Amino acid sequence: MSGKQPRVEKTDLVVIGAGPGGYTAAFRAAELGLSVTLIDPEENPGGVCLYRGCIPSKALLHAAALIGEAAEADKIGLTFATPQIDIDRMREWKEGIIAKLTAALGSKVDKLKIDHIRGLATFKDSRTLTVRTAKGDEQEVVFDQAILATGSRPISLPGLEISGGRIIDSTGALELADIPKSLLVVGGGYIGLELGSVYAALGSEVAVVEMTDGLLPGCDRDLVSQLKRRLDKRFVAIMTGSRVTEVKEQKNGVKVTIEGKKGSETKSYDKVLVAIGRMPNSANLGLENTGIKTTEKGFVEVDGQMRTAEGHIFAIGDLAGEPMLAHKAYAEAYVAAEAAAGLKSLFDPRAIPAVVFTDPEIAWCGLTETEAGEQGIRVKTAKLPWRGNGRNLSLGREDGMTKLIVDPETDRLLGMAVVGPGAGELIAEGVLALEMAAVSEDLRKAIHPHPTLSETIQDAARGYDGSK
Amino acid sequence: MVHEIKVPEVSEGVKEGIVAAIAVAVGDTVEEDQSLLELETDKAVVEIPSTHAGKVTEIKVEEGETVAIGAVIMLIESEADDTGEKEEKEEGGEEVEDGASPVKDADQDAKPAEKKKPADETKAEKEQETTEKKDVETSESPDKSKERREKERTPAEETGDEVDLKSSRRGDQVAPAAPSVRRKARELGVDIYQVDGAGPGGRISQEDVRRYVRQTMERLQAGQGSLPGTKPLPDFSRWGDIDSEPLSKIRQVTAETMSTAWASIPMVAQTGHARITAFEQFRKEFNSRADGRTKLTMTAVLVKICAAALKQFPQFNSSLDVENKQLVLKKYVHVGVAVDTPSGLLVPVLRDADKKDIETLAVELNDLAAKARERKLKPDEMEGGCFTISNLGGIGRDLFTPIVLPPQVAILGVARGRHEPVWNGQDFVPELILPLTLTYDHRVIDGADGARFMQWICQAIEYPLQLVMRG
């Protein structure tokens, strides 16, 4: 057996990539009775979300929040000593969470009798995949249908290549190798701000540089301004409208030249975190051997059932377009798996929530005020600052705001946005309201528990019309 | 002229606020009363409107900054001198544009009926609006969004009855229905974008979807039932006096059934002639001994013969199931007989005609015909027929082509027997000839089979011994 003839396996459905989109699709398809093969290089499913994204970053942000709250407790008469940070134990704790979650997914793969191949797949043609396995050999998988869920990866810029040493991306930052004395975050998006917040809490002097005029491009300015007020105190510098023009990695630091509104400035940082965005992993899949079409940005083009130009091949998650969020991938996974099983599923969400897990958190869903303005959609907005909310004050906070965006003709909710602690949890109510096509009266009449932050949603809705 | 925009007194007791968001940038043109920035105070988030129309030349505050009431936040340079010039341009435009005033066009564009204009025309109008009528554009924004939604709707319309599983819809383009309702609609094959929601804000419920299905079905059925004669009628009284009377139930049902038959069944009529001289002799002799009830009619004999023929040619005793692509073959033989009654045509059915002798059939037929004329037939006495005989011999002189009674596939029309000279090989002899017409559903029965069936019936009438010999 010289291995000249690769082993050929046949399957109903092959799922490529075992991130949130891939494993969800594989599980759902197996539940619906299809024979499923799942291909991913890792031992257990998890993808970026579990291994180097959502979950580890939230673990570290929890640590950051504890540090922050302990410090702020001073003003309510509780003084803690400066915390001792054992970075090794913190890292172990974080890795433990990942191991626990991914192992649970691994056992579900076994339970559902999904054939898991560790390896990387490329299309030989539109019915056959060549898989280079983790063991180093090659095999072929012949499939009736396929779901592509290969995700995305951080973008790096020319001149700003990820060295793994002093220049890192989000993956490197989440590894928590050390706590640099100073850290420059390139990119004022949600990844940069979340990770910048973590390192700032752990003691790094964090500076952020963002090319556009404000943090979190695309997000409504009134929400961002509340976050910025707090970040101004946490970060040593927030340079908006500024560009990195030169980067020199040196022995004891990285020399970075930044061109801003007030001219050019060169400074040295211990580490540089590049968080300027993510790009879909569509390049090395052999898509050219199929009829699958991609956009200019590299996203795979799909229809309402997540089918690519090759009707029997689906694409979901980050690979299939913005927003690149795990919960969008979950939803698309259900649609694709069910369509593959012959059901009339369709991806038609009214709202995909977005959450920035900073302190305060920012979350929104549906139409934003910015989009309404850009698209010429007439809306009514109600904004309720949290200053008068008892629960917020009792948490020792004064910031926060709930915003509702309503169609003036139908009174239907078009969008909701929240900034404040726990905004990510509160936004779920907005998503439900949007999907159910709720009118503001519905939000007004639903009894919200007291005293909670959720009352701000009811109170904001009362701002429209108390007569109904 | 440059105007200073100051923080106005937003509410009593408030001395300062935090700039929450700046809505404009340097260089933007703003309207009077347009929101410039949002100020967060202890009590609320308030919008600071512009006191003048013009161009923003300087913004003196930053987001997050605390500003006092009365502080200057922006500088706006007004275009007061330009206004007059603009208005003149507008009027000039009116003349060159084929006399179509831009104001009028904008009004038209706001009407939903006018939305199906050629794209370039609409675009041209849009440009007019934006360049010449700023105020119209602002007030029109809700209409624009609707139009945009409508455009997104077209792919679904193009696919017709099919539910659109192709185009991607997100956000405000999604119909105001809960995900469960949207799923239900997809399963029922309903394009939810065609359904009107009766709920608050136009929300679509499961009941709305069901109502839509019901209404669509009714519309389709109504369309089918009234295929002929759907055109509006002229006013007949223009040409003379008229009277109108309501259609009886029997007439309505007949009209509907016959329309369906005519529209859906491709029919062929096969004629035949049977020599009945001997048969008529026998019948007359038999009837001279019979009373009114046991009287033997030609029809009763034909019921027996047709029943035997249906056993011989099973495809004539069938129904076409188009939807499931199958032919339903019946193992029973129930023969319907068309009866002329004062209130209309009725078709009572003789059950298991193949298993009954002619005498029994004759009695049953006479009873049923009497009941039909007295309108005493029960509905189940007119159901389940496999084949129909329509004998107009009592009235009609010559051949006619009956219409198949669906879901049956064939019908036999019988005209009046008449004497004709028949060549017997040596001479012309007078014979009593019965003209027959077999109309059949050509989807189920081929022409050759139709001819064979007719041939078989004629022979059975002429040589009744065959019938007995074949059982």
Interface residues (C-beta under 8 A of the other chain):
Chain A: G214 D220 R221 D222 V224 S225 Q226 K228 R229 D232 V302 D303 G304 Q305 A339 K344 S345 L346 F347 D348 P349 R350 A351 I352 G366 L367 Q375 G376 I377 R378 K383 P385 R387 M401 D407 P408 E409 T410 D411 R412 L414 E435 M436 A437 V439 E441 D442
Chain B: I18 V19 A20 A21 I22 A23 E38 E40 D42 A44 V45 E63 G64 S141 P142 K144 S145 R148 V163 D164 L165 K166 S167 S168 R169 R170 G171 D172 V174 P176 A177 A178 P179 R182 R183 R186 E187 G197 G199 P200 G201 G202 R203 I204
